[in-house]
């Protein structure tokens, strides 16, 4: 009886390992951010904030995050 019990436990352990292996390979949930999009970013000359280049204000070959920083 002891040998059958050990074989039974080993079989359950192998099944659990197989399940863990396949669950680990399952695709992850998608995050809210879009991957694969390349957004050019720049750093504000005044405060160092990193912002998308499309939203930045450019003055004298420098980028700023707001009009206030560009005017200072």
Phi and psi restraints in degrees (range 20) as a CNS / XPLOR table:
assign (resid 1 and name C) (resid 2 and name N)
       (resid 2 and name CA) (resid 2 and name C) 1.0 -64.8 20.0 2
assign (resid 2 and name N) (resid 2 and name CA)
       (resid 2 and name C) (resid 3 and name N) 1.0 -37.5 20.0 2
assign (resid 2 and name C) (resid 3 and name N)
       (resid 3 and name CA) (resid 3 and name C) 1.0 -68.4 20.0 2
assign (resid 3 and name N) (resid 3 and name CA)
       (resid 3 and name C) (resid 4 and name N) 1.0 -40.0 20.0 2
assign (resid 3 and name C) (resid 4 and name N)
       (resid 4 and name CA) (resid 4 and name C) 1.0 -63.7 20.0 2
assign (resid 4 and name N) (resid 4 and name CA)
       (resid 4 and name C) (resid 5 and name N) 1.0 -40.0 20.0 2
assign (resid 4 and name C) (resid 5 and name N)
       (resid 5 and name CA) (resid 5 and name C) 1.0 -64.5 20.0 2
assign (resid 5 and name N) (resid 5 and name CA)
       (resid 5 and name C) (resid 6 and name N) 1.0 -42.1 20.0 2
assign (resid 5 and name C) (resid 6 and name N)
       (resid 6 and name CA) (resid 6 and name C) 1.0 -65.3 20.0 2
assign (resid 6 and name N) (resid 6 and name CA)
       (resid 6 and name C) (resid 7 and name N) 1.0 -41.4 20.0 2
assign (resid 6 and name C) (resid 7 and name N)
       (resid 7 and name CA) (resid 7 and name C) 1.0 -64.4 20.0 2
assign (resid 7 and name N) (resid 7 and name CA)
       (resid 7 and name C) (resid 8 and name N) 1.0 -40.2 20.0 2
assign (resid 7 and name C) (resid 8 and name N)
       (resid 8 and name CA) (resid 8 and name C) 1.0 -62.3 20.0 2
assign (resid 8 and name N) (resid 8 and name CA)
       (resid 8 and name C) (resid 9 and name N) 1.0 -45.4 20.0 2
assign (resid 8 and name C) (resid 9 and name N)
       (resid 9 and name CA) (resid 9 and name C) 1.0 -64.1 20.0 2
assign (resid 9 and name N) (resid 9 and name CA)
       (resid 9 and name C) (resid 10 and name N) 1.0 -39.0 20.0 2
assign (resid 9 and name C) (resid 10 and name N)
       (resid 10 and name CA) (resid 10 and name C) 1.0 -64.3 20.0 2
assign (resid 10 and name N) (resid 10 and name CA)
       (resid 10 and name C) (resid 11 and name N) 1.0 -39.7 20.0 2
assign (resid 10 and name C) (resid 11 and name N)
       (resid 11 and name CA) (resid 11 and name C) 1.0 -64.4 20.0 2
assign (resid 11 and name N) (resid 11 and name CA)
       (resid 11 and name C) (resid 12 and name N) 1.0 -42.3 20.0 2
assign (resid 11 and name C) (resid 12 and name N)
       (resid 12 and name CA) (resid 12 and name C) 1.0 -63.8 20.0 2
assign (resid 12 and name N) (resid 12 and name CA)
       (resid 12 and name C) (resid 13 and name N) 1.0 -41.4 20.0 2
assign (resid 12 and name C) (resid 13 and name N)
       (resid 13 and name CA) (resid 13 and name C) 1.0 -62.2 20.0 2
assign (resid 13 and name N) (resid 13 and name CA)
       (resid 13 and name C) (resid 14 and name N) 1.0 -42.5 20.0 2
assign (resid 13 and name C) (resid 14 and name N)
       (resid 14 and name CA) (resid 14 and name C) 1.0 -65.4 20.0 2
assign (resid 14 and name N) (resid 14 and name CA)
       (resid 14 and name C) (resid 15 and name N) 1.0 -42.0 20.0 2
assign (resid 14 and name C) (resid 15 and name N)
       (resid 15 and name CA) (resid 15 and name C) 1.0 -62.1 20.0 2
assign (resid 15 and name N) (resid 15 and name CA)
       (resid 15 and name C) (resid 16 and name N) 1.0 -42.3 20.0 2
assign (resid 15 and name C) (resid 16 and name N)
       (resid 16 and name CA) (resid 16 and name C) 1.0 -64.4 20.0 2
assign (resid 16 and name N) (resid 16 and name CA)
       (resid 16 and name C) (resid 17 and name N) 1.0 -38.5 20.0 2
assign (resid 16 and name C) (resid 17 and name N)
       (resid 17 and name CA) (resid 17 and name C) 1.0 -63.0 20.0 2
assign (resid 17 and name N) (resid 17 and name CA)
       (resid 17 and name C) (resid 18 and name N) 1.0 -42.0 20.0 2
assign (resid 17 and name C) (resid 18 and name N)
       (resid 18 and name CA) (resid 18 and name C) 1.0 -64.0 20.0 2
assign (resid 18 and name N) (resid 18 and name CA)
       (resid 18 and name C) (resid 19 and name N) 1.0 -42.9 20.0 2
assign (resid 18 and name C) (resid 19 and name N)
       (resid 19 and name CA) (resid 19 and name C) 1.0 -62.7 20.0 2
assign (resid 19 and name N) (resid 19 and name CA)
       (resid 19 and name C) (resid 20 and name N) 1.0 -44.8 20.0 2
assign (resid 19 and name C) (resid 20 and name N)
       (resid 20 and name CA) (resid 20 and name C) 1.0 -61.7 20.0 2
assign (resid 20 and name N) (resid 20 and name CA)
       (resid 20 and name C) (resid 21 and name N) 1.0 -38.6 20.0 2
assign (resid 20 and name C) (resid 21 and name N)
       (resid 21 and name CA) (resid 21 and name C) 1.0 -62.3 20.0 2
assign (resid 21 and name N) (resid 21 and name CA)
       (resid 21 and name C) (resid 22 and name N) 1.0 -47.3 20.0 2
assign (resid 21 and name C) (resid 22 and name N)
       (resid 22 and name CA) (resid 22 and name C) 1.0 -72.0 20.0 2
assign (resid 22 and name N) (resid 22 and name CA)
       (resid 22 and name C) (resid 23 and name N) 1.0 -32.0 20.0 2
assign (resid 22 and name C) (resid 23 and name N)
       (resid 23 and name CA) (resid 23 and name C) 1.0 -69.8 20.0 2
assign (resid 23 and name N) (resid 23 and name CA)
       (resid 23 and name C) (resid 24 and name N) 1.0 -33.9 20.0 2
assign (resid 23 and name C) (resid 24 and name N)
       (resid 24 and name CA) (resid 24 and name C) 1.0 -69.2 20.0 2
assign (resid 24 and name N) (resid 24 and name CA)
       (resid 24 and name C) (resid 25 and name N) 1.0 -25.3 20.0 2
assign (resid 24 and name C) (resid 25 and name N)
       (resid 25 and name CA) (resid 25 and name C) 1.0 -92.2 20.0 2
assign (resid 25 and name N) (resid 25 and name CA)
       (resid 25 and name C) (resid 26 and name N) 1.0 -4.5 20.0 2
assign (resid 25 and name C) (resid 26 and name N)
       (resid 26 and name CA) (resid 26 and name C) 1.0 -63.6 20.0 2
assign (resid 26 and name N) (resid 26 and name CA)
       (resid 26 and name C) (resid 27 and name N) 1.0 145.9 20.0 2
assign (resid 26 and name C) (resid 27 and name N)
       (resid 27 and name CA) (resid 27 and name C) 1.0 -62.8 20.0 2
assign (resid 27 and name N) (resid 27 and name CA)
       (resid 27 and name C) (resid 28 and name N) 1.0 140.4 20.0 2
assign (resid 27 and name C) (resid 28 and name N)
       (resid 28 and name CA) (resid 28 and name C) 1.0 -75.3 20.0 2
assign (resid 28 and name N) (resid 28 and name CA)
       (resid 28 and name C) (resid 29 and name N) 1.0 157.8 20.0 2
assign (resid 28 and name C) (resid 29 and name N)
       (resid 29 and name CA) (resid 29 and name C) 1.0 -66.6 20.0 2
assign (resid 29 and name N) (resid 29 and name CA)
       (resid 29 and name C) (resid 30 and name N) 1.0 143.8 20.0 2
assign (resid 29 and name C) (resid 30 and name N)
       (resid 30 and name CA) (resid 30 and name C) 1.0 -73.3 20.0 2
assign (resid 30 and name N) (resid 30 and name CA)
       (resid 30 and name C) (resid 31 and name N) 1.0 139.7 20.0 2
assign (resid 30 and name C) (resid 31 and name N)
       (resid 31 and name CA) (resid 31 and name C) 1.0 -85.1 20.0 2
assign (resid 31 and name N) (resid 31 and name CA)
       (resid 31 and name C) (resid 32 and name N) 1.0 167.1 20.0 2
assign (resid 31 and name C) (resid 32 and name N)
       (resid 32 and name CA) (resid 32 and name C) 1.0 -71.5 20.0 2
assign (resid 32 and name N) (resid 32 and name CA)
       (resid 32 and name C) (resid 33 and name N) 1.0 -23.4 20.0 2
assign (resid 32 and name C) (resid 33 and name N)
       (resid 33 and name CA) (resid 33 and name C) 1.0 -79.7 20.0 2
assign (resid 33 and name N) (resid 33 and name CA)
       (resid 33 and name C) (resid 34 and name N) 1.0 150.5 20.0 2
assign (resid 33 and name C) (resid 34 and name N)
       (resid 34 and name CA) (resid 34 and name C) 1.0 -90.4 20.0 2
assign (resid 34 and name N) (resid 34 and name CA)
       (resid 34 and name C) (resid 35 and name N) 1.0 122.2 20.0 2
assign (resid 34 and name C) (resid 35 and name N)
       (resid 35 and name CA) (resid 35 and name C) 1.0 -91.0 20.0 2
assign (resid 35 and name N) (resid 35 and name CA)
       (resid 35 and name C) (resid 36 and name N) 1.0 152.8 20.0 2
assign (resid 35 and name C) (resid 36 and name N)
       (resid 36 and name CA) (resid 36 and name C) 1.0 90.9 20.0 2
assign (resid 36 and name N) (resid 36 and name CA)
       (resid 36 and name C) (resid 37 and name N) 1.0 -4.3 20.0 2
assign (resid 36 and name C) (resid 37 and name N)
       (resid 37 and name CA) (resid 37 and name C) 1.0 -95.5 20.0 2
assign (resid 37 and name N) (resid 37 and name CA)
       (resid 37 and name C) (resid 38 and name N) 1.0 126.6 20.0 2
assign (resid 37 and name C) (resid 38 and name N)
       (resid 38 and name CA) (resid 38 and name C) 1.0 -95.8 20.0 2
assign (resid 38 and name N) (resid 38 and name CA)
       (resid 38 and name C) (resid 39 and name N) 1.0 115.9 20.0 2
assign (resid 38 and name C) (resid 39 and name N)
       (resid 39 and name CA) (resid 39 and name C) 1.0 -113.4 20.0 2
assign (resid 39 and name N) (resid 39 and name CA)
       (resid 39 and name C) (resid 40 and name N) 1.0 122.8 20.0 2
assign (resid 39 and name C) (resid 40 and name N)
       (resid 40 and name CA) (resid 40 and name C) 1.0 -74.9 20.0 2
assign (resid 40 and name N) (resid 40 and name CA)
       (resid 40 and name C) (resid 41 and name N) 1.0 128.1 20.0 2
assign (resid 40 and name C) (resid 41 and name N)
       (resid 41 and name CA) (resid 41 and name C) 1.0 -118.1 20.0 2
assign (resid 41 and name N) (resid 41 and name CA)
       (resid 41 and name C) (resid 42 and name N) 1.0 155.3 20.0 2
assign (resid 41 and name C) (resid 42 and name N)
       (resid 42 and name CA) (resid 42 and name C) 1.0 -133.6 20.0 2
assign (resid 42 and name N) (resid 42 and name CA)
       (resid 42 and name C) (resid 43 and name N) 1.0 163.7 20.0 2
assign (resid 42 and name C) (resid 43 and name N)
       (resid 43 and name CA) (resid 43 and name C) 1.0 -108.5 20.0 2
assign (resid 43 and name N) (resid 43 and name CA)
       (resid 43 and name C) (resid 44 and name N) 1.0 134.4 20.0 2
assign (resid 43 and name C) (resid 44 and name N)
       (resid 44 and name CA) (resid 44 and name C) 1.0 -63.7 20.0 2
assign (resid 44 and name N) (resid 44 and name CA)
       (resid 44 and name C) (resid 45 and name N) 1.0 130.2 20.0 2
assign (resid 44 and name C) (resid 45 and name N)
       (resid 45 and name CA) (resid 45 and name C) 1.0 -65.6 20.0 2
assign (resid 45 and name N) (resid 45 and name CA)
       (resid 45 and name C) (resid 46 and name N) 1.0 -28.4 20.0 2
assign (resid 45 and name C) (resid 46 and name N)
       (resid 46 and name CA) (resid 46 and name C) 1.0 -84.9 20.0 2
assign (resid 46 and name N) (resid 46 and name CA)
       (resid 46 and name C) (resid 47 and name N) 1.0 -52.6 20.0 2
assign (resid 46 and name C) (resid 47 and name N)
       (resid 47 and name CA) (resid 47 and name C) 1.0 -111.2 20.0 2
assign (resid 47 and name N) (resid 47 and name CA)
       (resid 47 and name C) (resid 48 and name N) 1.0 -12.2 20.0 2
assign (resid 47 and name C) (resid 48 and name N)
       (resid 48 and name CA) (resid 48 and name C) 1.0 87.1 20.0 2
assign (resid 48 and name N) (resid 48 and name CA)
       (resid 48 and name C) (resid 49 and name N) 1.0 4.8 20.0 2
assign (resid 48 and name C) (resid 49 and name N)
       (resid 49 and name CA) (resid 49 and name C) 1.0 -66.2 20.0 2
assign (resid 49 and name N) (resid 49 and name CA)
       (resid 49 and name C) (resid 50 and name N) 1.0 136.7 20.0 2
assign (resid 49 and name C) (resid 50 and name N)
       (resid 50 and name CA) (resid 50 and name C) 1.0 -94.4 20.0 2
assign (resid 50 and name N) (resid 50 and name CA)
       (resid 50 and name C) (resid 51 and name N) 1.0 124.6 20.0 2
assign (resid 50 and name C) (resid 51 and name N)
       (resid 51 and name CA) (resid 51 and name C) 1.0 -135.9 20.0 2
assign (resid 51 and name N) (resid 51 and name CA)
       (resid 51 and name C) (resid 52 and name N) 1.0 159.3 20.0 2
assign (resid 51 and name C) (resid 52 and name N)
       (resid 52 and name CA) (resid 52 and name C) 1.0 -62.3 20.0 2
assign (resid 52 and name N) (resid 52 and name CA)
       (resid 52 and name C) (resid 53 and name N) 1.0 142.2 20.0 2
assign (resid 52 and name C) (resid 53 and name N)
       (resid 53 and name CA) (resid 53 and name C) 1.0 -61.8 20.0 2
assign (resid 53 and name N) (resid 53 and name CA)
       (resid 53 and name C) (resid 54 and name N) 1.0 -31.4 20.0 2
assign (resid 53 and name C) (resid 54 and name N)
       (resid 54 and name CA) (resid 54 and name C) 1.0 -63.7 20.0 2
assign (resid 54 and name N) (resid 54 and name CA)
       (resid 54 and name C) (resid 55 and name N) 1.0 -30.7 20.0 2
assign (resid 54 and name C) (resid 55 and name N)
       (resid 55 and name CA) (resid 55 and name C) 1.0 -92.9 20.0 2
assign (resid 55 and name N) (resid 55 and name CA)
       (resid 55 and name C) (resid 56 and name N) 1.0 -8.8 20.0 2
assign (resid 55 and name C) (resid 56 and name N)
       (resid 56 and name CA) (resid 56 and name C) 1.0 -79.0 20.0 2
assign (resid 56 and name N) (resid 56 and name CA)
       (resid 56 and name C) (resid 57 and name N) 1.0 154.1 20.0 2
assign (resid 56 and name C) (resid 57 and name N)
       (resid 57 and name CA) (resid 57 and name C) 1.0 -102.5 20.0 2
assign (resid 57 and name N) (resid 57 and name CA)
       (resid 57 and name C) (resid 58 and name N) 1.0 126.1 20.0 2
assign (resid 57 and name C) (resid 58 and name N)
       (resid 58 and name CA) (resid 58 and name C) 1.0 -106.5 20.0 2
assign (resid 58 and name N) (resid 58 and name CA)
       (resid 58 and name C) (resid 59 and name N) 1.0 130.9 20.0 2
assign (resid 58 and name C) (resid 59 and name N)
       (resid 59 and name CA) (resid 59 and name C) 1.0 -147.7 20.0 2
assign (resid 59 and name N) (resid 59 and name CA)
       (resid 59 and name C) (resid 60 and name N) 1.0 128.3 20.0 2
assign (resid 59 and name C) (resid 60 and name N)
       (resid 60 and name CA) (resid 60 and name C) 1.0 53.2 20.0 2
assign (resid 60 and name N) (resid 60 and name CA)
       (resid 60 and name C) (resid 61 and name N) 1.0 45.8 20.0 2
assign (resid 60 and name C) (resid 61 and name N)
       (resid 61 and name CA) (resid 61 and name C) 1.0 60.4 20.0 2
assign (resid 61 and name N) (resid 61 and name CA)
       (resid 61 and name C) (resid 62 and name N) 1.0 23.3 20.0 2
assign (resid 61 and name C) (resid 62 and name N)
       (resid 62 and name CA) (resid 62 and name C) 1.0 -124.7 20.0 2
assign (resid 62 and name N) (resid 62 and name CA)
       (resid 62 and name C) (resid 63 and name N) 1.0 153.5 20.0 2
assign (resid 62 and name C) (resid 63 and name N)
       (resid 63 and name CA) (resid 63 and name C) 1.0 -109.5 20.0 2
assign (resid 63 and name N) (resid 63 and name CA)
       (resid 63 and name C) (resid 64 and name N) 1.0 145.0 20.0 2
assign (resid 63 and name C) (resid 64 and name N)
       (resid 64 and name CA) (resid 64 and name C) 1.0 -135.2 20.0 2
assign (resid 64 and name N) (resid 64 and name CA)
       (resid 64 and name C) (resid 65 and name N) 1.0 153.4 20.0 2
assign (resid 64 and name C) (resid 65 and name N)
       (resid 65 and name CA) (resid 65 and name C) 1.0 -86.5 20.0 2
assign (resid 65 and name N) (resid 65 and name CA)
       (resid 65 and name C) (resid 66 and name N) 1.0 -17.8 20.0 2
assign (resid 65 and name C) (resid 66 and name N)
       (resid 66 and name CA) (resid 66 and name C) 1.0 -151.0 20.0 2
assign (resid 66 and name N) (resid 66 and name CA)
       (resid 66 and name C) (resid 67 and name N) 1.0 166.5 20.0 2
assign (resid 66 and name C) (resid 67 and name N)
       (resid 67 and name CA) (resid 67 and name C) 1.0 -65.1 20.0 2
assign (resid 67 and name N) (resid 67 and name CA)
       (resid 67 and name C) (resid 68 and name N) 1.0 -35.2 20.0 2
assign (resid 67 and name C) (resid 68 and name N)
       (resid 68 and name CA) (resid 68 and name C) 1.0 -62.2 20.0 2
assign (resid 68 and name N) (resid 68 and name CA)
       (resid 68 and name C) (resid 69 and name N) 1.0 -43.5 20.0 2
assign (resid 68 and name C) (resid 69 and name N)
       (resid 69 and name CA) (resid 69 and name C) 1.0 -69.5 20.0 2
assign (resid 69 and name N) (resid 69 and name CA)
       (resid 69 and name C) (resid 70 and name N) 1.0 -33.2 20.0 2
assign (resid 69 and name C) (resid 70 and name N)
       (resid 70 and name CA) (resid 70 and name C) 1.0 -70.6 20.0 2
assign (resid 70 and name N) (resid 70 and name CA)
       (resid 70 and name C) (resid 71 and name N) 1.0 -30.9 20.0 2
assign (resid 70 and name C) (resid 71 and name N)
       (resid 71 and name CA) (resid 71 and name C) 1.0 -85.7 20.0 2
assign (resid 71 and name N) (resid 71 and name CA)
       (resid 71 and name C) (resid 72 and name N) 1.0 -17.5 20.0 2
